[in-house]
Amino acid sequence: MIDVLIVGGGPTGLALAARLLQFGVRPRVIDKHAGVLELTKSAALHARTLEHLRDLGVADTVLAEGQRVDVLTLRTGYRDRISVDFRTLADTAYPFMVDIPQARTEHLLIDLLAEHGVRVERETECVGIEQHADGVRATVVADGRSRTLEARWVVGCDGSRSTVRELLGIGRVGAPYADDWVLCDAVVDWPLPRNEMAFSGDTEGIFGVFPLPGDRRYRLAYTATPGVAPSIEDAQRGMARTGVDGTIRSVDEFWTFSLAHEQAVRYRSGRVFLAGDAGHVHTPFGGQGLNLGVGDAMNLAWRLAAVLGGADPGLLDGYQDERHPVAAEVIAFTHRGAQAMLLRGDPRRHLRDAALTVLRSSERARRALARRFSQLDHRYRGAPGTGGRAGGLVGGDRLPDTEFFDGLAQRTRRLHDLLPRDRHTLLLTDATQADGLSVPDSRAVRLITPDWAAAHADRGVPTALDRGRAAERLYGSAYLVRPDRHIARIGPAGELASVPTAPVTREESR
Ligand SMILES: Cc1cc2nc3c(=O)[nH]c(=O)nc-3n(C[C@H](O)[C@H](O)[C@H](O)COP(=O)(O)OP(=O)(O)OC[C@H]3O[C@@H](n4cnc5c(N)ncnc54)[C@H](O)[C@@H]3O)c2cc1C
């Protein structure tokens, strides 16, 4: 019996498989295509996804190969309206975006799986699903032959036209967009800085220019001119929507997409889940889709691993409780953003421009937009199993990845690096709370200030000394942190130490 069968080896399915492997669960991954689709789709990896990729062990390669983008500029009526500067992102190791072709991200994850002996089973299509009390019988077709695979859990990561979703009879809410979009990778003489991505709208439509790695290479994404086949000439005409004097020198290949804003009404039916585009699709405004799918994978993986290890299956309900509202919010945000950029000749465009000008003058608003695009603020406040608050943080929030100088290790470190990635951790932030507690070493880390260093530096719990009190707002409480770096609970250490947490990682894989 397969523990987890992943249908679809796109970015979501691959990230899910890689994360499950870290917990000692060996998934099977099937994909109907013969290889990675070298389609021109996603390019943008945001800060939260880079954090996830760091936990998976591929972020450094992505950073080395990708194009760093610091600024996202929205232009309407041929003028800069607002520039969102990702360098303002606090408490993350990645205050920027990285542009890298989706296919490259997929190849990196495939290589990672291969290192652990897991290969994507290609040209294998899921065509049937039957559920029974203890598992799922999936019918797959490979080499023209049909066979069944028995799995305890199945995750449909099979994209926007998800067969798994259809087999489960899960409906979607939303609607298609009237506009088709054209995407291409191109060599462009483009006068704006290489660290800036520009998204422009005028009376004809939208035109986005995203820097890619490589000399003068850019990804162009624009609403198609109705009835006109994509060509360099048409793309060049479209570029006039930016008001920037760029020249397209060559294009690799054109791709035309129709888009929709749609969400599956639920992400689960019995032992089968939906993740990634199978659950949600929206416009490319702000480059959110792939990032959202990786976030789904990181949320679901530790739950599946814990339940396979014997935890209460109710833990799996949290996936829908937490990820469904997050995606709904992204769909609404990207819908509003794209609609506003697509007002064309509508008189309301003047209001939009005025509103953007007001936002531009507010540093707070620009910072908030950067956090929103970065997905760092995706949080699960109020979800079952979360609770407590302190210093502006609430149970369900992502733990800030504060940088601090560790006086014990004598080097600069990040808070997330203190926490193991494969289990729940009790983060103790001062000495007194932990006195008299019997917390197994493997479950706790301690962050202390100089005030406590002398008396409490070594009590058998891994300890870091926050010399400059950089993590000031964390002090005074303890935090139960999940393997996905979200805070489950905040409260007194004694209380949190007694919260039962299911082991996520199989002992033999530690
Ligand atoms: C035009 C466009 C531009 C985009 N730009 C961005 C961007 O800039 N940033 C961003 O974050 N996102 C962007 N996206 C979205 C991003 O590409 C998707 O969100 C991402 O590909 C979703 O990944 P996934 O793994 O969920 O699904 P997919 O990438 O669609 O992968 C699904 C996989 O499932 C396989 N499959 C399907 N059916 C079956 C079956 N029955 N059996 C077995 N295998 C099956 C497919 O072969 C495929 O490999 C863009 C999308 C489009 C269309």
The ligand as a MOL file (V3000), in Angstrom:
LIG
                    3D

  0  0  0     0  0            999 V3000
M  V30 BEGIN CTAB
M  V30 COUNTS 53 58 0 0 0
M  V30 BEGIN ATOM
M  V30 1 C -0.0050 32.3930 -18.1390 0
M  V30 2 C 0.3860 32.0130 -16.7560 0
M  V30 3 C 1.3210 32.7630 -16.0760 0
M  V30 4 C 1.6530 32.4520 -14.7710 0
M  V30 5 N 2.5640 33.2130 -14.0840 0
M  V30 6 C 2.8410 32.9230 -12.7860 0
M  V30 7 C 3.8110 33.6580 -12.0170 0
M  V30 8 O 4.4610 34.5780 -12.5090 0
M  V30 9 N 4.0190 33.3010 -10.7150 0
M  V30 10 C 3.3490 32.2530 -10.1400 0
M  V30 11 O 3.5630 31.9790 -8.9520 0
M  V30 12 N 2.4630 31.5250 -10.8430 0
M  V30 13 C 2.1970 31.8370 -12.1380 0
M  V30 14 N 1.3160 31.0850 -12.8540 0
M  V30 15 C 0.6590 29.9850 -12.1910 0
M  V30 16 C 1.5430 28.7770 -12.1200 0
M  V30 17 O 2.0520 28.4240 -13.3750 0
M  V30 18 C 0.6980 27.6590 -11.5450 0
M  V30 19 O 0.1170 28.1420 -10.3620 0
M  V30 20 C 1.5250 26.4210 -11.2380 0
M  V30 21 O 1.9590 25.7890 -12.4090 0
M  V30 22 C 0.6710 25.4420 -10.4450 0
M  V30 23 O 1.3960 24.3160 -10.1770 0
M  V30 24 P 0.6640 22.9300 -9.9380 0
M  V30 25 O 1.7680 21.9710 -9.6490 0
M  V30 26 O -0.4070 23.1200 -8.9510 0
M  V30 27 O -0.0470 22.5870 -11.3150 0
M  V30 28 P 0.5860 22.3520 -12.7520 0
M  V30 29 O 1.8410 23.1310 -12.9050 0
M  V30 30 O -0.5020 22.5840 -13.7220 0
M  V30 31 O 0.9900 20.8120 -12.7480 0
M  V30 32 C 0.0110 19.8150 -12.8440 0
M  V30 33 C 0.6760 18.5240 -13.2820 0
M  V30 34 O -0.2850 17.4890 -13.2280 0
M  V30 35 C -0.1540 16.6500 -14.3570 0
M  V30 36 N -1.4630 16.0150 -14.5720 0
M  V30 37 C -2.6150 16.6030 -14.9300 0
M  V30 38 N -3.6140 15.7060 -14.9550 0
M  V30 39 C -3.0840 14.5140 -14.6030 0
M  V30 40 C -3.6190 13.2020 -14.4400 0
M  V30 41 N -4.9190 12.9410 -14.6240 0
M  V30 42 N -2.7880 12.2030 -14.0830 0
M  V30 43 C -1.4700 12.4540 -13.8780 0
M  V30 44 N -0.9220 13.6720 -14.0190 0
M  V30 45 C -1.7090 14.7000 -14.3660 0
M  V30 46 C 0.2840 17.5900 -15.4650 0
M  V30 47 O 0.9720 16.8780 -16.4730 0
M  V30 48 C 1.1900 18.5620 -14.7170 0
M  V30 49 O 2.5420 18.1580 -14.7380 0
M  V30 50 C 1.0180 31.3620 -14.1690 0
M  V30 51 C 0.1010 30.5700 -14.8720 0
M  V30 52 C -0.2190 30.8890 -16.1630 0
M  V30 53 C -1.2000 30.0430 -16.9150 0
M  V30 END ATOM
M  V30 BEGIN BOND
M  V30 1 1 1 2
M  V30 2 1 2 3
M  V30 3 2 2 52
M  V30 4 2 3 4
M  V30 5 1 4 5
M  V30 6 1 4 50
M  V30 7 2 5 6
M  V30 8 1 6 7
M  V30 9 1 6 13
M  V30 10 2 7 8
M  V30 11 1 7 9
M  V30 12 1 9 10
M  V30 13 2 10 11
M  V30 14 1 10 12
M  V30 15 2 12 13
M  V30 16 1 13 14
M  V30 17 1 14 15
M  V30 18 1 14 50
M  V30 19 1 15 16
M  V30 20 1 16 17
M  V30 21 1 16 18
M  V30 22 1 18 19
M  V30 23 1 18 20
M  V30 24 1 20 21
M  V30 25 1 20 22
M  V30 26 1 22 23
M  V30 27 1 23 24
M  V30 28 2 24 25
M  V30 29 1 24 26
M  V30 30 1 24 27
M  V30 31 1 27 28
M  V30 32 2 28 29
M  V30 33 1 28 30
M  V30 34 1 28 31
M  V30 35 1 31 32
M  V30 36 1 32 33
M  V30 37 1 33 34
M  V30 38 1 33 48
M  V30 39 1 34 35
M  V30 40 1 35 36
M  V30 41 1 35 46
M  V30 42 1 36 37
M  V30 43 1 36 45
M  V30 44 2 37 38
M  V30 45 1 38 39
M  V30 46 1 39 40
M  V30 47 2 39 45
M  V30 48 1 40 41
M  V30 49 2 40 42
M  V30 50 1 42 43
M  V30 51 2 43 44
M  V30 52 1 44 45
M  V30 53 1 46 47
M  V30 54 1 46 48
M  V30 55 1 48 49
M  V30 56 2 50 51
M  V30 57 1 51 52
M  V30 58 1 52 53
M  V30 END BOND
M  V30 END CTAB
M  END
